[in-house]
Amino acid sequence: MTHFCSSHRFPHADGEPIDDAAARLLIESVLAVPRRTETVVVLLDHDRRGRTILNVDRTDRPDAVLGVAEWSIELAGRSPGIGGAIIASVRPVGGDDLDDVERWLELDAQFALAGIELVEWYVYGRSVSRPRVLVGEPERWVA
């Protein structure tokens, strides 16, 4: 069962910037029920407002997120004003992977090379993890 917290409004394009709570709400609203392997990317403008949501299913291998990132960056290159990205990987029967630290570093480098800040990467498994935290990087959400 999905519960929506009444203190957080659903983010709309051209609305207020997306923060961590709004990002989770947005992502969880597009995830398949029941959960299956998929990767969601939310492209943000420079003010952190949502512009595009990309949902790719059958991303069974943990490294599939790297290919999804490439497609997202290519799409962002055709969409003026993209300045940030949020990624969510769903691994219904798994969760954290030891290689997620290296994946975070590679994803961050890919997006940075394109001039896009990777704000967050959520990994949905038995719980929700953030590989950025495993690396020891500070939050990238605007205060």
DAMOGI-V373115 format. One line per field, one symbol per residue. phi: phi as a letter, one per 40 degrees, with the letter a starting at -180 (. if undefined). Layout:
BEGIN
phi=???
END
This chain:
BEGIN
phi=.cbbcccbcccbdgccdcbdcccccccccbccbccacabbbbcbcccgccbabbbbcfcccdcddccccdccccccccbcgcbaabbbbbbdbbidbdcccccdccddcdccccgbcccabcbcacabbbddcccgccdbccc
END
